[in-house]
Structure formats: C-alpha cells, structure tokens
C-alpha cells in the first residue's frame, strides 16, 4: 500500500501518479507540482466544505464500528460498467462509458469546470464554471451541457462580485436545481469571512432563493423529499444534516464530535442511505484559519491542511443508524457516487478513480488519474 500523503512535502499541493489506464498526453508526471488549474480547483473545492456554520440538533451517539482492513488496491480495467460517468479532472469534464473516455469541455487556460451532476433523465449535466483566477475577486457560475449537443449554456450568473456557486443538485423533474452559494464579506477592505447558503433556482429563470442558511454541498434524495447538506460545528468539527426539501425539520445525521471534515454527500438510488467522504476528528486538530485580506488567502492554509490528511468513504442510513466506514486507503478529498442499481459505490480522489461493492468489499482502482473536481454516475440516457 502506498505511503500516507501526510508525509509529502508542502511545496506541492498534490501530486498525481502517472497513468496506467485512460492515458492522455496532458497527464501530470509523478512528483510534479499541479498546474494553475489544479491549484484553483483546490481553492474552490474548499469553499462549501470549510465555511458553513452548524444548525440542527445532535442525534444520539452512534456506536463505534470496526475499521475495514487496510486496502491492497488492485487495478482493474473495467469495460463492463453500466451507465455513464461524468468526471471533472484536469480542469475539464470527461465522459466515461464502457471502455472509452471522451472530453466534453475545453475551457480556457486557467479556467475550471467542476462539480458535474447528471440530470434525473440522464440527458443533461449541470456543472460549475470558474474563469481564470486573475480577477481581484474570483467567481463561479452554474452551467449546463448536453453530451454531443450544442455548446454549454449558463444557467445562473453570480449575483454579486466575488460570489461562487457550487455543488448543483437536480430536482426530480429536471426543471430546477439546488446549489451552494458562497459570498465573501469585507469590512474596511479586509476579508473577514463569508455568507454560505443552499439555494434553489428554476431553469430558464434568473431568480434564486435561499433554502438553508449557513450550509453547503446540497444533495437531494431521488424522490425529492429529503435534503442533505454539510455544516461546520464550531471550529473543529463538521456534521452532516438532513432536512425536508424546503429546509425544515433539520437534524444532524452523525454525531458532532465524530468528524473533522465531511464532503460530498450522495443518496443511494433507493434513498435509504447516504455515502460521503470524511476525516475523523481524531485524525487532525482541525481549526479555522485566521482572517486575512482576501478569500483566496483565507482558503490557502485551510485547503493545504485539508489536503494531506486521511479521507475515507462512509455510508449511513437515513435515520442515522448503521454508520459504516467502507475504505481504509487514506485518499485525498474523494467524491463518491452510487452505481445506477445501488450495488456499488465509485469514488474519485487525488490518486485515482475507484470502484467497490456497497459494503466496501472488492475495492479496485479503475484509473490512477484522479482529481478534486468531482464526478457523477447515471444509468439513464445515452
């Protein structure tokens, strides 16, 4: 098993091994520092994760569960997987189907496409687009594209200077989206923090409305009735909340003292379980970075701290029971996605794209080209 990424030099934010499958000439060589696009990806990926404030109530403690055995990950070139995966890496979106992978976007140098989400019908992809980071205040808008269709179109433009939208999640009818909103706060020209919220917008309209304040990274159950989102509980713990689709009746799904960081909650196809990535509170001392003069300065130490500690994949029942750690591989900021039938979980982190059974068994690596941009899996359309 590879060495923990905690021991790596901080002179590079990450490194990516050379590719054994899905080769592409732009792949970064092992040991090389990531390019500007990857650094920008790290900054924006931390927005929703690190800046939310807690809400809801704490559930009864969940008993400790045994750790899975340390993984010996084998590489498998699987061409028989059902459906289609949309992958955000190297600043663009890529479509994986069977044994082929095709590039769907070609953003400008320094720009970034990330947080892809398949529509319920599988015919469209919502995602986040960030321009090159040469503005005084970075921003990100919501976009939509159809594989094999016309050029991408903008769904929602940022509403103020410096506002970043992220983590789009479709409503079941495919006519509206939930998303995260990050708005920096300045006092006397100095950056002091941010307002975060989960919001909703209808396709074809420019209006938006807040669903939950002080929240980030929304996910919606397949029937559209349950909302999951991430909140930060104090300075050193992050929790996973669930609520009604309108944000009411919020409650914590995991104990507030269990995890230092949580990201990317995803509902199973039957809506009964949620997969997510997390860092145990015992793995880091945590803490909120000090106030600085810009959002990027504020995020740099936080993201550098978050990338380099051991993330794992977990699942939990919708009632808060049966919390289970599926992996023990110390990946870096992975994003999970369920297979169309719910029997498998795939996830992508810095070191590759992986697949395992829904109980954590049979872990294989599909590709050693990873990334932080996120990905999604659908069995519909195409």
ChimeraX attribute file (.defattr): number of C-alpha atoms within 10 A of each C-alpha:
attribute: neighborCount
match mode: 1-to-1
recipient: residues
	/A:1	8
	/A:2	9
	/A:3	9
	/A:4	14
	/A:5	16
	/A:6	14
	/A:7	9
	/A:8	14
	/A:9	10
	/A:10	12
	/A:11	7
	/A:12	14
	/A:13	20
	/A:14	25
	/A:15	19
	/A:16	20
	/A:17	17
	/A:18	16
	/A:19	18
	/A:20	12
	/A:21	15
	/A:22	16
	/A:23	13
	/A:24	9
	/A:25	6
	/A:26	7
	/A:27	14
	/A:28	18
	/A:29	13
	/A:30	12
	/A:31	13
	/A:32	13
	/A:33	16
	/A:34	17
	/A:35	15
	/A:36	15
	/A:37	19
	/A:38	22
	/A:39	19
	/A:40	21
	/A:41	22
	/A:42	22
	/A:43	19
	/A:44	26
	/A:45	22
	/A:46	19
	/A:47	26
	/A:48	29
	/A:49	22
	/A:50	25
	/A:51	21
	/A:52	25
	/A:53	20
	/A:54	20
	/A:55	20
	/A:56	17
	/A:57	14
	/A:58	15
	/A:59	15
	/A:60	12
	/A:61	13
	/A:62	14
	/A:63	9
	/A:64	10
	/A:65	10
	/A:66	8
	/A:67	11
	/A:68	14
	/A:69	11
	/A:70	11
	/A:71	16
	/A:72	12
	/A:73	14
	/A:74	11
	/A:75	16
	/A:76	14
	/A:77	14
	/A:78	13
	/A:79	12
	/A:80	9
	/A:81	15
	/A:82	15
	/A:83	17
	/A:84	22
	/A:85	24
	/A:86	25
	/A:87	29
	/A:88	27
	/A:89	24
	/A:90	23
	/A:91	27
	/A:92	20
	/A:93	26
	/A:94	21
	/A:95	20
	/A:96	19
	/A:97	17
	/A:98	15
	/A:99	12
	/A:100	9
	/A:101	16
	/A:102	14
	/A:103	14
	/A:104	20
	/A:105	18
	/A:106	13
	/A:107	16
	/A:108	13
	/A:109	12
	/A:110	18
	/A:111	21
	/A:112	29
	/A:113	28
	/A:114	27
	/A:115	27
	/A:116	29
	/A:117	25
	/A:118	28
	/A:119	24
	/A:120	20
	/A:121	14
	/A:122	19
	/A:123	17
	/A:124	17
	/A:125	22
	/A:126	25
	/A:127	27
	/A:128	25
	/A:129	25
	/A:130	24
	/A:131	18
	/A:132	17
	/A:133	17
	/A:134	9
	/A:135	9
	/A:136	11
	/A:137	14
	/A:138	18
	/A:139	23
	/A:140	23
	/A:141	21
	/A:142	25
	/A:143	19
	/A:144	21
	/A:145	21
	/A:146	17
	/A:147	19
	/A:148	9
	/A:149	10
	/A:150	8
	/A:151	11
	/A:152	16
	/A:153	12
	/A:154	16
	/A:155	21
	/A:156	21
	/A:157	15
	/A:158	16
	/A:159	16
	/A:160	10
	/A:161	12
	/A:162	17
	/A:163	20
	/A:164	27
	/A:165	29
	/A:166	28
	/A:167	26
	/A:168	27
	/A:169	28
	/A:170	24
	/A:171	22
	/A:172	17
	/A:173	12
	/A:174	17
	/A:175	13
	/A:176	18
	/A:177	24
	/A:178	26
	/A:179	24
	/A:180	27
	/A:181	29
	/A:182	27
	/A:183	21
	/A:184	18
	/A:185	15
	/A:186	14
	/A:187	9
	/A:188	6
	/A:189	9
	/A:190	13
	/A:191	18
	/A:192	17
	/A:193	20
	/A:194	18
	/A:195	16
	/A:196	26
	/A:197	28
	/A:198	28
	/A:199	22
	/A:200	23
	/A:201	18
	/A:202	17
	/A:203	15
	/A:204	11
	/A:205	10
	/A:206	11
	/A:207	11
	/A:208	15
	/A:209	12
	/A:210	17
	/A:211	18
	/A:212	23
	/A:213	19
	/A:214	21
	/A:215	29
	/A:216	31
	/A:217	29
	/A:218	29
	/A:219	27
	/A:220	25
	/A:221	23
	/A:222	17
	/A:223	13
	/A:224	16
	/A:225	14
	/A:226	20
	/A:227	23
	/A:228	28
	/A:229	30
	/A:230	31
	/A:231	31
	/A:232	26
	/A:233	19
	/A:234	13
	/A:235	14
	/A:236	17
	/A:237	24
	/A:238	31
	/A:239	27
	/A:240	30
	/A:241	24
	/A:242	25
	/A:243	20
	/A:244	15
	/A:245	21
	/A:246	15
	/A:247	18
	/A:248	14
	/A:249	11
	/A:250	20
	/A:251	19
	/A:252	24
	/A:253	26
	/A:254	23
	/A:255	18
	/A:256	23
	/A:257	16
	/A:258	18
	/A:259	23
	/A:260	24
	/A:261	27
	/A:262	27
	/A:263	30
	/A:264	27
	/A:265	26
	/A:266	26
	/A:267	26
	/A:268	24
	/A:269	17
	/A:270	12
	/A:271	18
	/A:272	13
	/A:273	22
	/A:274	26
	/A:275	27
	/A:276	23
	/A:277	25
	/A:278	26
	/A:279	26
	/A:280	18
	/A:281	17
	/A:282	11
	/A:283	13
	/A:284	16
	/A:285	10
	/A:286	19
	/A:287	14
	/A:288	14
	/A:289	16
	/A:290	12
	/A:291	14
	/A:292	14
	/A:293	14
	/A:294	18
	/A:295	24
	/A:296	18
	/A:297	15
	/A:298	19
	/A:299	24
	/A:300	17
	/A:301	15
	/A:302	19
	/A:303	21
	/A:304	17
	/A:305	17
	/A:306	22
	/A:307	21
	/A:308	21
	/A:309	20
	/A:310	20
	/A:311	25
	/A:312	22
	/A:313	27
	/A:314	21
	/A:315	25
	/A:316	19
	/A:317	17
	/A:318	17
	/A:319	14
	/A:320	22
	/A:321	17
	/A:322	15
	/A:323	20
	/A:324	19
	/A:325	21
	/A:326	23
	/A:327	22
	/A:328	17
	/A:329	20
	/A:330	23
	/A:331	23
	/A:332	28
	/A:333	32
	/A:334	29
	/A:335	27
	/A:336	28
	/A:337	26
	/A:338	24
	/A:339	25
	/A:340	19
	/A:341	12
	/A:342	16
	/A:343	13
	/A:344	19
	/A:345	24
	/A:346	25
	/A:347	27
	/A:348	31
	/A:349	24
	/A:350	21
	/A:351	23
	/A:352	20
	/A:353	23
	/A:354	23
	/A:355	25
	/A:356	20
	/A:357	17
	/A:358	19
	/A:359	15
	/A:360	19
	/A:361	15
	/A:362	13
	/A:363	22
	/A:364	20
	/A:365	22
	/A:366	22
	/A:367	22
	/A:368	22
	/A:369	25
	/A:370	25
	/A:371	28
	/A:372	26
	/A:373	29
	/A:374	28
	/A:375	28
	/A:376	24
	/A:377	25
	/A:378	23
	/A:379	17
	/A:380	15
	/A:381	13
	/A:382	12
